[in-house]
Amino acid sequence: MSANQPTIILNHIPKPQRSSLLVSGFNPTVNVNSFVPEAVSYNEDQDLTRSSPLTSISDSKQLTFSLWVKPPQQGSSPSSFGGTIFKFSSPGESVFDINNLQSMRYRSFNGSGATNVDMSFDPSMIRDFWSHVIISFDLTDVNKRHVYIDDKPASVTYSVYENQTMVLTGSDWSIAPVPVFSSKFIGCISEFWLQGGLYIDLDVEANRRNFIDADGNPVDLTGYENPDIYLKSDAANAGNNSGAGGNFTINNGPLIDCDNQPPNQINVYTVIASTDDAEEFPDFGFVLLSSGVLEIPNSEFNVALGFRFQNIDIPQGATINSAKLDLISAESNSEASDLIIWGEDIDNAPTFTTATADISNRTSTTATVNWSVPSQTSGISQQTPDIKNILQEIIDRPGWASGNAVVIVIQSIDPLTGEREYRSFDGNPAQAALLKVSYVE
């Protein structure tokens, strides 16, 4: 860093504002939808259960369900996010699980234990941000099966897809169940909607608009079709089922309301060029532009990692509510690691070059953030602490303009601390770093 910088540790993560999920280069939209859903938070020992069959449901080869899910913040307990979101059994069993943000799976077994359907997909969720999931299928036809995440089709692996009737009349239903053999779901759920005996062609956009609008906002499902489950109430009344199947019981309550509701006012920017992420050895000034993996520190040498995000369409003077980098781990490591994060104090940051010390010699923001990095697991995303003060300092510059580029640098403090490795653009463009920003004008 080329300027003296105070050590700032930010622990508070503010609530994201409501708007749509956007990718670099798209303009932010304002949520003009007047519908504000309730959202319920589940911890280690709380769930909703029902010990009798849903009164409205029948066994069927068709099923549709929709919900909004938010994983907990980075660094919260547990260290990895996953667990069963809902299940029903006796007889048969159906289970919907998520594992470490990168894998969702729905399975259904009949009364004899044979599998009717087993599907899995990557939801690419980010901690502390809402995602919408909707699934609809008809086991009579392999062309009638759909999974959409945030209004985009997911890449799904169907290991089993049999033309058989699913047992949906089980007497043991649970939402975020306290597990016996599986892990516990911890996080927030909103607008859980399920209807057996119903198939919806989700490839038809007009059908998806019944669940999520074109700007990524939730839609009030009251009066839509005839769901068996529609959990739309606040935490105090979380067991009240607005669907036709009957109410649930809150266990180990009281539940609490989630700290915010879906969706998020958040813009997502990604590294989009080979020279927009780089690593430098500051002791020597040597810069690498094409590493498949970004390692910090590296072989007992300090390292500075640079990430450049183009087309930051945030107007000058906007208020940043939260900003985080999201990085995909390239290895597993539990050794303690302490890093510092800063930004380049410039109106429009240029891309990286092999010029000596091209990362560390850039003028740094006054604001910095210390990062005590938690254990990492290969293939799993990690988020930095909130770097909103860094980004705020940049967009408050008199010369800042919407559409400019931003550089964020992560630098090691002690070369002998635990190493961390992250995916780069050159290693896998789909797993390059993300900058996720919540702001208001």
N, C-alpha and C positions, 0 to 999 in steps of 0.2 A: 504494500500500500504506500502511496506517495504522500500521504498526509497523516498527521497525528490524529488518532481517533479514540474517543472514550469507549470503554467497555459498557455496552448496554445489554441487559438481559430482559427480554420481554416474556412474561408468563401469561398475560391475559390475551385470549383469542376472542375477538368480538364476534357478535352474531353476524353471519352473512345477511345482506339485504335480499329482498325478493326480486328476481328477474330470471333470465334464461341462461342456460349453459351454452357458451359460445366458444368457437375455435378461432385461433389467430386469423385476423383479416376480416372478421365479420363485425358489424356494428352492434353495440349493445342495444337491447330493447327494454322498454319499460313495461312492467307488469300492470296492464290496465284491467286485468281480470279481477273482479271484485271478490272472487271466492278465496277465502283464506282458510285452509284446512287446519284441523287440530293435528297434533303430533305427540306421541307418547314415547317416553324413554324407558328402556328396560335395563335393569342391572343384573348382578350375578345370581339373584335368587327370586326374581319376580317373573311371573308369567300369567297368561290367561288360559283357563281350561274349561272344558265342557265334558261332562261324564255321561252324556247321552247323545244319540245320533241327532244331527240336524233335522229338524222336523220337516223341512221342505225338500231335501235332497234325495235322489235315487241313484243307484249304480248306473254307470254310463261309460261310453267310450269317448265322451267329449268333456273338456274342462277348460275354463278360462279363469285366470286370476291376475290381478293388478295390484301393485302397492308401491309406495315410496319408501326408500330405505336410506338411513344415514349412519355410516360407521362413526365410532367415537373419534375424538381428537388424537393426533399424534402424541405418543407418550402417556396416554391414559391406560388404565388397566382394562382388559389384558393387553400384553404387548403385541399380540397378534389378534386380528379381528376375524371372527367366524362363528359358526354355530348353526343350529336349526332355527329357521324363521317360523315355520309352522309344520305340524304333522298331524295326521289322524290315523287311527288304527282300531283293531278289534271289531270285526275281523279285517284282514288285510292291513296294509299300511301304505301311506304316502308321506314323503318327507321332502321338504325344500330347504336346502342348506346353502350356506356361503362359507368359503374358506379363504381367509387372508386376502380379501379384496379382489382376487384374481380368478376365482372359480365359483360358479354357482351350479347347483345340481338339483334336479327334480327326479324322484324315483317313486314308482307305484308298484306295489305287490298285491296279488290277489290273496284270497283266504288260505290257499295252500302254500303260499310263499313264493310262487312263480312271479317273475318280473313282467309287468305289462309294458312299462316305459321307463327308460333311463336316459336322461339327457343332461349334458353339461356344457357350460359356456363360460367365457371370460367376460365379466361385467365391467372390468377396468374401473372399479370404484376408487374414489379418493377419500381419505379420512376427513371427517367433519363436513362433508358435502353430500347433498341429497342426490339420489339417482332414482329414476322411475323404471320399474320392471313390469312388463306385461307378457304373459304367455297364454297362448290359445292353441289347442290341438284337437284333432279328431283321429282316433286310432284306426279308423277304417280306411284312411287315405294318407299316404306318405307325403302328399302335396299339401296337406292341410295341417301344417304345424308351423308355428311362428313364435319367435322370441324377439322382443324389442327392448333395448336399453336406451333410455333418454331419447326415444322416438327414432332410434336407428336400429336396423336389423343386426342381431348378434350372430356370430359364427358358432354354430351349435354342433356338437357331436352327439349323435343318437346311437348309443351302444345297444339299446333294445327299443323296439317300437312294434309291438304286437297288436294285431287286430283282435283284441280281447276287451271284455268289460271290466272296468276298474271298480273296485269296491270303495264307494264313496259314503257308505252308510255306517261307517265305524262309530263306536260309542265313546271313543277317547280322542278328543280334539284338543289341541293346545297351540298357542301363539307364543313365540319365544320361549319354548318349554325349558324348564329346569331339567337338565339331562340325566340320564342314567348311564349311558355309554358314550354319548356324543358330547361335543363342546357346547357351551351356553352362548346363545346370541346376546350380545350386549350392544346397544345402540338405539336408534330411534326408528319407529315405524309410523307411517301415516297413510290413511285412505286405503286400508286393506279391503279388497273387493274380490269375491270368489263366487262363481256360479257353475255347478255341475250340469251336464247335459247341454252345454252351450259351446258352440264353436263360432269364432269370429275371424274373418279373413283380415288379418292385421296388415297385409300388404296393401290393402285399400286405405289410403290416407284418411278418408272421411270416417272410417271406422275407428282409427286411432284417435281422432279428434274428440271422440266421446270420453276419452280418458286423459289426454294431454293435449293442450292447444299448440298452435304452430309456433308459439314463442317459448314453449317448454314449461308452461304453467299447469298446475293441476286443475281438473275440471270437477265440479260438483256432480257426483254420480247419483244423487237422489232422483228416483223415478226412472233410472235407466235400467231396462230389462227387469229381471226378477231375481236378484242375487240371493244366494243362501247366506253369505256373509258380507256385511258392509260395516266395518268398524271405523267410524268417523268421529267419535266423541273424544273429549279431553281425557286426561289421565284419571280424574275422579270417576268418570263414567266409562272407562275404557272397555268394560265388558258388555256394554249395551250394544246389541247387534241391530243395526237398522235394516239388515237383510231379513229374509223370511225364516231363517233356521233356528232362531232362539238365542238367548243371551249366553255370555261366558262369565266365569267367576274370576275375580282378581285374587291371586295368591301372593302372600307375603307383601301385601300392599302397605301403605298406599304407593301407587305409581306416581311418577311426577311428569309434568309436561316437558317435552323436549325444549331446548333453549331457543329453537327457532322452527319455522315451518317451511315446507318446500314451496317453490324451488329456491335456487340461490341466485342472487345477483352476482354473477361471476363471469368474468372473461377468462378463457383458457388460451394461453399462448405457448407454442412449442418451438423448439430449435428446429429450423427448417433448412439448414445448409451445413455442409461439412466444416466450414470455417467458423461456424457460430457456436461451437463448443471446443474447448482446447484445454490443455494442461501445461503448466510451466513449473520448472524447478527454479525458484527465485534465487537460490544460492549461486546459480550459474547463468540464469537468464534464458535458458534453453526452453523453447516452446514447441510442443507437439500438437499438430492439427488433425491428425487422422487416426488417433488411438481408438481401438475398438472398445476399450474399457478405460474409464477415468478413475485413477487410483490416487487416494489422498490419505496420509502421506505415502511416499513411495520409496521402498527400500531404504528406510531410515533417512530420507531427505524430505524437507518441507516441499509442499506442492501448493500451487494456486490453480484452482479450476475456474475457468471463465465460461459463462453462458450468456449468449446474446439472443434476445427475443425481438423480432421485427414486428412492425405494424401494430404497435401498442396504441390502440384507438381509444385512449383516455384523454379527455380534454384537459388543457392546462388549468390548474387550480382545483380540480376535482378532489374530493375527500376520499382517501383510501381507508376503507374499513378493515381490510385484511389482505395480506399477500403472502403466498407461500410457494416455494419451489417443491416440486414433486419429482423424485428421482427413483429409478428402478435399480434395485441392488443387483450386482453382478457376482456377489459371493456371500457366504455366510460368515459372520464375525461377531463375537461378543466382547472383544476387548474394548476397554474404555477409549473413547476418542473425543477430543475437544477441538472444535473448529471455530472460525470466525467468518462472518458473512458481511460483505460491503457491496456497494454499487459504484459504478463509474459516474462521477459528477460531471455530466456533459449533456448537451441538449439532444444529440442524436448519435448514439454510440456506433463507431465503425466495427466491422468484423475483425476477427483476430488474424494475425499474420505471424510469420516466423521471426520477425524482428526481435532482437534481444529484449527480454523482460517486457514483452508486449502486453502481458496481463498485469503484472505487479507494478509497472510504472504508470499505469493509468491513474488519473486523479480520483481519489476516493471520496465518497460521501462522508459527511461528519457522522451520520448515523451508522452504527454497526450493530450486529446481533451475534452473541455467542451461542454456539450450538454444541451441547453435550449429546452426542449422537447415540441413540439407543442401539441395541444389538440389531444387526441386519440379517435377513434371510434371503438367499439368492432367489431372484425372480419376483421379490415382493417390493412394493413401493415404500419409500420413506419420504415424509414431509419435513421440511425445515420448520423451525419456529416462525412465528409471524414476522415478516420483514417489511411491514407496512411503512414504518418510519423511513426506511431506505428509499422505497419507491416514492413516497410522498415528497421527499427532498428533491428527487429528480424531476417530477412533473410540476413542482412549484417553481422551477427555474423560469425566468422571464422568456427564455428562448425555446422552451418546450412547446411542441405542437403535436396534436393527435396524429398518429401514424409514424412517429419516430421510433427508434430502436433503443432498447435498454440493455445494459450489461450488468449482470450480477456475478460476483466473485465469491467463491468459498475457498478459504485459505487455512492451511494447517498451522497450528501454534507450536506444537512439539513434535518433531519427526519421529520420536520414539514411542508415541502413543499408538493405539490400535488403528490399523488401516481400514479404509472403507473403499469399496469399488462400486462404480455405477455405470450403467449402460450409456453409451454415447450415440450420437447421430450416425457415425460411421459404423458402429457395431450393429445397430438396429434402429433405423429412423423411427419406427413405430414406438420405440421405447426411449426416445430421447427425452431430455428434461422438459418439464412443464412449469409454467409460471401461472398461478391461479390467483386472480385478483377480484376482490369485491370492493365496489366503490359507489359513491353517489356524487352527482354533479352539483 
